[in-house]
Amino acid sequence: MATSEHGPTPRGHTEDGGVLVGDANAPKGLVVFEDPQCPYCRQFEEVNGSVITAGLARGDLAVEYRMRCFLGPESVRADNALALAAEAGRFDELRHELFAHQPEEGTGGFTVDDLLELGAHVGLNDESFISGVRQARYEAWVVSRETRFSGEDPQGTPALWLNGGAIEARVLFSPGAFDQLLQS
């Protein structure tokens, strides 16, 4: 674990602060900006998560998730847990679990106890994860990434780039259009 001006930096992240899922050498690269508390991000996952999973399984897609936390302290806590999950190689599993149990915005959800329970559902019950969630190990780093990501994604979440180009919002909630875009 490295340390920066924003506190400790988690392992398992790209130079840009995202988490790569899939083969970095895949012919198509997707960057996904999400906030774990964003209901539209959950909706995108429900509509197109299987399309992304299929592309990852075929090996023709790599996805870099850049997690945002602009919806408040619940999102900051959840992103801290995701950073810890990335170190353990369980980022995507926890990300799916968070969306499956997403609280309403601003309701105080994603408490430490919630995050420990959701982490345990995906096998994150080691002392490093537990203490990292309890001590908010990467929260300063998470907030510093939000500052950067808000400049890259000024429209809010979800936002996606395919091979460096922004995907139109109308495509994000159309399974056929999104799948066709990834297949082209």
VEXPA-736378 format. One line per field, with one value per residue: chain; residue number from 1; z, y, x of N, C-alpha, C in turn. Coordinates in Angstrom, 2 decimals, decimal comma, m for minus. Atoms other than C-alpha are relative to their C-alpha. Last residue first. Layout:
N
chain c(A_...)
n c(NUM_...)
n.zz c(Z_...)
n.yy c(Y_...)
n.xx c(X_...)
ca.zz c(Z_...)
ca.yy c(Y_...)
ca.xx c(X_...)
c.zz c(Z_...)
c.yy c(Y_...)
c.xx c(X_...)
//
This chain:
184
chain c(A_A_A_A_A_A_A_A_A_A_A_A_A_A_A_A_A_A_A_A_A_A_A_A_A_A_A_A_A_A_A_A_A_A_A_A_A_A_A_A_A_A_A_A_A_A_A_A_A_A_A_A_A_A_A_A_A_A_A_A_A_A_A_A_A_A_A_A_A_A_A_A_A_A_A_A_A_A_A_A_A_A_A_A_A_A_A_A_A_A_A_A_A_A_A_A_A_A_A_A_A_A_A_A_A_A_A_A_A_A_A_A_A_A_A_A_A_A_A_A_A_A_A_A_A_A_A_A_A_A_A_A_A_A_A_A_A_A_A_A_A_A_A_A_A_A_A_A_A_A_A_A_A_A_A_A_A_A_A_A_A_A_A_A_A_A_A_A_A_A_A_A_A_A_A_A_A_A_A_A_A_A_A_A)
n c(184_183_182_181_180_179_178_177_176_175_174_173_172_171_170_169_168_167_166_165_164_163_162_161_160_159_158_157_156_155_154_153_152_151_150_149_148_147_146_145_144_143_142_141_140_139_138_137_136_135_134_133_132_131_130_129_128_127_126_125_124_123_122_121_120_119_118_117_116_115_114_113_112_111_110_109_108_107_106_105_104_103_102_101_100_99_98_97_96_95_94_93_92_91_90_89_88_87_86_85_84_83_82_81_80_79_78_77_76_75_74_73_72_71_70_69_68_67_66_65_64_63_62_61_60_59_58_57_56_55_54_53_52_51_50_49_48_47_46_45_44_43_42_41_40_39_38_37_36_35_34_33_32_31_30_29_28_27_26_25_24_23_22_21_20_19_18_17_16_15_14_13_12_11_10_9_8_7_6_5_4_3_2_1)
n.zz c(1,27_1,03_m0,42_m0,06_1,39_0,48_m0,69_0,53_1,38_0,10_1,09_m0,55_m1,24_0,31_0,46_m1,11_m0,23_0,51_m0,87_0,41_m0,14_0,71_0,72_1,17_0,56_1,22_0,57_0,24_m1,02_0,15_m0,58_0,16_1,15_1,18_0,31_0,84_1,36_0,55_0,37_1,32_0,97_0,20_0,73_1,39_0,51_0,27_1,27_0,44_1,17_m0,18_m1,31_0,01_0,98_m0,63_m1,15_0,48_0,75_m0,91_m0,59_m1,45_m0,58_m0,50_1,14_1,02_m0,40_0,31_1,44_0,32_m0,48_0,91_1,30_m0,18_m0,17_m1,27_0,14_0,34_m1,00_m1,12_m1,17_m0,18_0,64_m0,76_m0,03_m1,31_m0,35_0,80_m0,42_m1,27_0,30_0,75_m0,98_m0,81_0,76_0,29_m0,04_1,24_m0,23_m0,50_1,14_0,75_m0,77_0,12_1,34_m0,02_m0,84_0,86_0,94_m0,75_m0,40_1,18_0,26_m0,82_m1,44_m0,65_m0,14_m1,34_m0,48_m0,96_m0,74_m0,80_m1,12_m0,61_m1,32_m0,72_0,92_0,06_1,34_0,14_m0,82_0,67_1,20_m0,45_m0,38_1,25_0,68_m0,67_0,85_1,43_0,22_m0,30_1,12_1,14_m0,25_0,19_1,44_0,49_1,11_m0,55_m0,50_m1,43_m0,78_m1,20_m0,57_m1,28_m0,49_m1,38_m0,36_1,09_0,77_1,43_0,42_0,57_1,32_0,00_1,27_m0,18_0,22_m1,21_m0,02_m0,24_1,13_0,78_0,85_1,11_0,07_1,31_0,67_m0,85_m0,34_m0,77_0,76_m0,68_0,09_0,00)
n.yy c(m0,61_1,01_0,81_m0,86_m0,23_1,25_0,12_m1,00_0,30_1,19_0,78_0,70_0,71_1,37_0,76_0,47_m0,83_0,66_0,06_m0,88_m1,41_m0,30_1,18_m0,28_1,02_m0,53_0,65_1,43_0,88_0,16_m1,11_0,40_0,90_m0,73_m0,97_0,60_0,23_m1,31_m0,67_0,53_m0,62_m1,38_0,06_0,29_m1,23_m1,05_m0,68_m0,05_m0,88_m1,16_m0,64_m0,59_m1,09_m1,18_m0,44_m0,62_m1,21_m1,12_0,00_0,04_m1,00_0,60_0,32_0,74_1,41_0,55_0,20_1,10_1,23_0,31_0,42_1,35_0,91_m0,18_0,41_1,39_0,51_0,60_m0,87_m1,08_m1,25_m0,78_m1,46_m0,41_0,87_m0,40_m1,33_0,15_0,60_m1,01_m0,92_0,73_0,11_m1,26_0,25_0,63_1,43_0,56_0,06_1,20_1,15_m0,08_0,49_1,46_0,48_m0,02_1,12_1,26_0,00_0,37_1,40_0,86_m0,16_0,05_m1,33_m0,05_m1,35_m0,17_m1,17_m0,67_m0,71_m1,09_m0,28_m1,24_m1,12_m0,53_0,27_1,45_0,39_m0,53_0,82_1,29_m0,21_m0,31_1,28_0,75_0,36_0,06_0,95_1,34_0,35_0,29_1,32_0,96_0,16_0,93_m0,58_m0,38_1,17_m0,26_0,38_m0,84_m0,18_m0,67_m0,78_m0,45_m1,13_m0,98_0,21_0,03_m1,34_0,01_0,57_1,33_0,69_1,43_0,94_0,16_m1,01_m1,30_m0,50_m1,08_0,53_0,80_1,45_0,30_1,23_1,19_0,30_m1,15_m1,24_m1,13_m1,25_m1,17)
n.xx c(m0,45_m0,26_m1,14_m1,18_m0,42_m0,61_m1,27_m0,93_m0,35_m0,84_0,58_1,16_m0,30_m0,44_1,17_0,82_1,18_1,20_1,18_1,09_m0,32_m1,24_m0,43_m0,82_m0,88_m0,59_m1,17_m0,07_0,55_1,44_0,75_1,39_0,06_m0,46_1,06_1,03_m0,50_m0,37_1,26_0,37_m0,91_0,45_1,27_m0,35_m0,64_0,99_m0,24_m1,39_0,12_m0,89_0,23_1,34_0,00_m0,61_0,80_1,24_m0,37_m0,25_m1,33_0,13_m0,91_m1,24_m0,88_0,77_m0,01_m1,31_m0,02_0,91_m0,64_m1,10_0,54_0,54_m1,14_m0,71_m1,40_m0,35_m0,93_0,74_0,06_m0,97_0,41_0,98_m0,18_0,51_1,13_1,15_0,44_0,72_1,31_0,75_0,58_0,98_1,23_0,67_1,45_0,41_0,20_m1,26_m0,92_0,36_m0,52_m1,46_m0,35_0,12_m1,10_m1,19_0,09_m0,22_m1,42_m0,78_0,30_m0,86_m0,10_1,31_0,59_0,61_0,24_1,08_m0,46_1,02_m0,60_0,76_m0,57_0,30_m0,13_m1,36_m0,55_m0,18_m1,15_m1,19_m0,23_m0,52_m1,40_m0,70_m0,24_m1,05_m1,13_0,31_1,10_m0,51_m0,88_0,85_0,59_m1,10_m0,15_1,02_0,77_1,29_0,72_0,06_1,17_0,07_1,33_m0,17_1,12_m0,13_0,85_0,10_1,22_m0,30_m0,43_m1,34_m0,22_0,60_0,15_m0,27_1,10_0,81_1,05_m0,64_m0,76_0,62_1,05_m0,50_0,24_0,55_m0,42_0,01_1,39_0,50_m0,08_0,63_m0,73_0,85)
ca.zz c(m33,72_m30,96_m28,11_m29,89_m30,76_m27,10_m26,03_m28,68_m27,85_m24,10_m24,30_m21,03_m21,81_m25,45_m24,50_m22,45_m25,48_m25,13_m24,66_m26,76_m25,35_m26,57_m25,24_m22,59_m20,09_m17,75_m15,02_m13,36_m13,50_m16,38_m15,42_m15,89_m16,33_m14,05_m11,48_m11,71_m10,40_m7,37_m6,75_m6,81_m3,92_m1,98_m2,44_m1,31_1,89_2,40_1,95_5,47_6,75_10,08_10,24_6,51_6,51_9,75_8,21_4,85_6,39_9,01_6,44_5,88_2,23_0,87_m1,34_1,23_3,88_2,01_2,16_5,93_6,45_4,25_6,15_9,50_8,35_7,18_3,49_4,20_5,93_3,99_1,59_m1,57_m1,14_m0,09_m2,66_m1,81_m5,31_m6,31_m3,39_m4,14_m7,77_m6,67_m4,08_m6,73_m9,10_m6,54_m5,25_m6,00_m2,37_m3,10_m5,21_m2,22_m0,12_m2,79_m2,94_0,83_0,57_m2,31_m0,07_2,75_0,32_m1,24_2,14_2,95_0,08_m3,44_m5,04_m4,40_m7,81_m8,73_m11,85_m13,20_m15,96_m18,20_m20,64_m23,59_m26,27_m23,86_m24,58_m20,84_m20,52_m23,42_m21,88_m18,48_m20,15_m21,89_m18,66_m16,78_m19,38_m18,03_m14,34_m14,26_m15,95_m13,37_m10,54_m12,05_m12,36_m8,66_m7,72_m4,30_m5,67_m7,75_m11,23_m13,98_m16,49_m18,79_m21,57_m23,53_m26,67_m28,29_m25,00_m23,94_m20,38_m19,96_m17,73_m14,83_m14,31_m11,21_m11,54_m10,02_m13,26_m12,72_m12,48_m9,17_m7,43_m4,53_m2,40_m1,88_1,72_2,60_0,19_m0,02_m1,11_0,60_m1,11_0,00)
ca.yy c(m3,20_m5,71_m3,21_m0,71_m3,44_m4,50_m0,89_m0,40_m3,65_m3,16_0,43_2,18_3,29_4,17_7,27_8,54_8,78_6,86_9,03_8,16_6,79_3,20_3,15_5,76_5,40_7,63_6,46_8,80_12,52_14,98_16,27_12,88_13,60_16,64_14,83_11,94_14,03_15,40_12,01_10,41_12,68_11,62_7,94_8,62_10,25_7,32_4,67_3,23_4,04_2,45_0,01_m0,77_m1,28_m3,30_m5,71_m5,95_m6,56_m8,95_m11,34_m11,63_m10,71_m13,92_m12,40_m12,42_m11,39_m8,11_m7,46_m8,01_m5,84_m3,13_m3,13_m3,01_m0,03_1,65_1,48_3,30_6,66_7,51_9,99_8,06_4,96_1,89_m0,40_m4,11_m5,61_m2,63_m3,25_m6,99_m6,35_m4,02_m6,59_m9,28_m6,83_m5,79_m9,24_m9,42_m8,77_m5,35_m4,57_m5,46_m2,85_m0,22_m1,39_m0,96_2,60_3,17_2,05_4,39_7,32_6,46_6,52_9,77_11,61_11,29_12,53_9,26_8,13_4,78_4,58_1,08_0,05_m2,56_m4,86_m6,33_m8,92_m11,70_m13,62_m13,70_m9,94_m9,26_m11,57_m9,85_m6,45_m7,56_m9,21_m5,94_m4,07_m3,51_m4,35_m2,63_0,47_0,48_0,24_3,14_5,06_4,43_6,03_4,81_2,85_5,87_4,82_5,96_3,16_3,10_0,52_m0,85_m2,91_m5,11_m6,83_m6,38_m5,27_m8,57_m8,29_m6,04_m3,02_m0,93_2,83_5,30_6,61_4,67_1,57_0,11_m3,19_m1,74_0,96_4,37_5,44_9,07_11,83_13,35_9,89_6,60_3,30_0,00)
ca.xx c(m19,90_m20,73_m20,43_m22,69_m25,18_m25,34_m25,99_m28,66_m30,44_m30,29_m31,55_m30,82_m27,28_m28,02_m30,05_m27,10_m24,84_m21,59_m18,49_m15,44_m12,18_m12,52_m16,09_m16,77_m19,58_m21,54_m23,87_m23,69_m23,21_m22,83_m19,36_m17,65_m13,94_m14,03_m16,17_m13,70_m10,80_m12,59_m14,21_m10,74_m9,68_m12,80_m11,90_m8,30_m9,54_m11,94_m9,26_m8,86_m12,33_m11,31_m14,25_m14,13_m10,36_m10,56_m13,05_m11,29_m7,86_m9,29_m10,73_m14,47_m14,76_m16,28_m18,96_m21,78_m19,22_m18,75_m22,48_m22,44_m19,36_m20,88_m24,17_m22,33_m20,25_m23,41_m24,31_m27,52_m27,93_m31,07_m29,45_m30,24_m32,38_m30,44_m28,78_m28,92_m28,51_m26,35_m24,00_m23,84_m22,88_m20,07_m18,97_m18,53_m16,86_m14,27_m13,37_m9,63_m8,68_m7,21_m10,27_m12,49_m10,67_m11,32_m14,95_m15,28_m13,95_m16,38_m19,27_m18,21_m17,89_m21,26_m22,99_m21,17_m22,82_m24,19_m20,97_m19,13_m17,88_m16,39_m14,28_m14,88_m12,50_m14,07_m12,29_m14,16_m13,41_m12,59_m15,80_m16,54_m15,98_m18,35_m20,97_m20,64_m21,08_m24,27_m25,49_m25,05_m27,08_m30,60_m30,08_m26,67_m28,10_m30,91_m28,40_m26,49_m29,76_m30,47_m27,13_m25,90_m22,95_m21,89_m20,84_m18,46_m17,83_m14,80_m15,12_m12,22_m12,62_m9,98_m9,15_m5,53_m6,40_m8,25_m11,30_m12,24_m10,01_m10,55_m10,30_m7,87_m6,35_m3,12_m5,30_m6,36_m5,60_m3,65_m5,19_m3,58_m3,01_m3,60_m4,56_m1,06_0,02_0,78_1,44_0,00)
c.zz c(m0,03_m1,28_m1,05_0,38_m0,04_m1,42_m0,48_0,65_m0,55_m1,43_m0,21_m1,06_0,53_1,28_m0,30_m0,46_1,07_0,36_m0,72_0,88_m0,39_m0,04_m0,87_m0,62_m1,19_m0,48_m1,25_m0,38_m0,45_1,09_m0,05_0,56_m0,37_m1,27_m1,19_m0,34_m0,92_m1,44_m0,62_m0,48_m1,41_m1,01_m0,32_m0,88_m1,47_m0,51_m0,28_m1,24_m0,66_m1,17_0,16_1,30_m0,09_m0,95_0,64_1,17_m0,51_m0,74_0,80_0,69_1,51_0,56_0,46_m1,17_m1,01_0,33_m0,46_m1,51_m0,34_0,42_m0,92_m1,30_0,14_0,04_1,27_m0,20_m0,24_1,09_1,20_1,30_0,32_m0,81_0,84_0,20_1,32_0,34_m0,81_0,49_1,27_m0,34_m0,70_1,01_0,77_m0,68_m0,27_m0,07_m1,27_0,18_0,43_m1,21_m0,73_0,74_m0,23_m1,35_0,03_0,77_m0,91_m0,95_0,75_0,33_m1,16_m0,19_0,72_1,52_0,71_0,26_1,38_0,53_0,91_0,79_0,72_1,15_0,54_1,32_0,64_m0,96_m0,13_m1,36_m0,18_0,75_m0,74_m1,20_0,42_0,29_m1,33_m0,70_0,67_m0,81_m1,49_m0,27_0,19_m1,22_m1,18_0,23_m0,34_m1,52_m0,53_m1,09_0,58_0,57_1,42_0,71_1,27_0,50_1,33_0,37_1,47_0,31_m1,08_m0,86_m1,50_m0,53_m0,42_m1,43_0,22_m1,31_0,32_m0,16_1,19_0,09_0,38_m1,15_m0,83_m0,85_m1,20_m0,11_m1,32_m0,78_0,86_0,46_0,90_m0,86_0,75_0,00)
c.yy c(0,19_0,59_m1,02_m0,81_0,86_0,18_m1,25_m0,12_0,96_m0,32_m1,23_m0,76_m0,81_m0,82_m1,46_m0,84_m0,62_0,88_m0,71_m0,18_0,97_1,50_0,39_m1,34_0,56_m1,03_0,75_m0,57_m1,45_m0,87_m0,16_1,11_m0,34_m0,84_0,87_0,98_m0,49_m0,16_1,36_0,66_m0,49_0,71_1,42_m0,01_m0,18_1,29_1,15_0,85_0,23_0,99_1,28_0,76_0,69_1,19_1,25_0,58_0,73_1,29_1,29_m0,09_0,04_0,98_m0,49_m0,42_m0,85_m1,48_m0,56_m0,29_m1,21_m1,27_m0,48_m0,54_m1,44_m0,95_0,35_m0,20_m1,43_m0,55_m0,57_0,75_1,07_1,23_0,68_1,51_0,42_m0,84_0,45_1,35_m0,10_m0,51_1,09_0,94_m0,74_m0,20_1,26_m0,31_m0,74_m1,51_m0,59_m0,16_m1,31_m1,17_0,06_m0,60_m1,53_m0,42_m0,05_m1,20_m1,30_m0,05_m0,52_m1,50_m1,05_m0,03_0,00_1,35_m0,06_1,42_0,42_1,13_0,76_0,59_1,21_0,03_1,36_1,16_0,49_m0,37_m1,48_m0,34_0,47_m0,90_m1,33_0,19_0,20_m1,31_m0,77_m0,59_m0,19_m1,06_m1,43_m0,38_m0,41_m1,43_m0,95_m0,20_m1,01_0,55_0,31_m1,15_0,52_m0,35_0,84_0,31_0,63_0,91_0,32_1,21_1,07_m0,27_0,06_1,38_0,14_m0,51_m1,39_m0,69_m1,42_m0,89_m0,14_1,11_1,32_0,41_1,04_m0,44_m0,65_m1,51_m0,21_m1,23_m1,26_m0,22_1,14_1,24_1,09_1,23)
c.xx c(1,50_0,60_0,39_1,25_1,25_0,52_0,75_1,38_1,03_0,41_0,86_m0,79_m1,17_0,15_0,35_m1,18_m0,89_m1,19_m1,15_m1,22_m1,10_0,28_1,19_0,34_0,76_1,01_0,47_m1,36_0,00_m0,62_m1,52_m0,90_m1,44_m0,06_0,39_m1,12_m1,11_0,46_0,30_m1,29_m0,30_0,91_m0,47_m1,25_0,38_0,62_m0,96_0,24_1,36_m0,04_0,82_m0,22_m1,35_0,02_0,59_m0,79_m1,24_0,36_0,21_1,35_m0,21_1,01_1,37_0,87_m0,76_0,08_1,34_0,01_m0,87_0,74_1,13_m0,58_m0,51_1,17_0,77_1,48_0,41_0,91_m0,72_m0,24_1,04_m0,44_m1,09_0,10_m0,65_m1,23_m1,22_m0,52_m0,85_m1,40_m0,81_m0,67_m1,08_m1,35_m0,83_m1,49_m0,44_m0,09_1,34_0,92_m0,29_0,65_1,51_0,36_m0,03_1,25_1,24_m0,01_0,32_1,49_0,84_m0,28_0,82_0,09_m1,34_m0,66_m0,65_m0,05_m1,15_0,65_m1,10_0,79_m0,74_0,75_m0,30_0,17_1,44_0,59_0,30_1,28_1,25_0,31_0,63_1,49_0,74_0,32_1,13_1,15_m0,28_m1,08_0,52_0,84_m0,87_m0,51_1,14_0,08_m1,02_m0,93_m1,37_m0,83_0,14_m1,30_0,14_m1,40_0,41_m1,15_0,18_m0,88_m0,11_m1,22_0,30_0,37_1,44_0,14_m0,56_m0,30_0,41_m1,20_m0,93_m1,03_0,67_0,91_m0,73_m1,19_0,70_m0,17_m0,73_0,42_m0,10_m1,44_m0,47_0,20_m0,75_0,90)
//
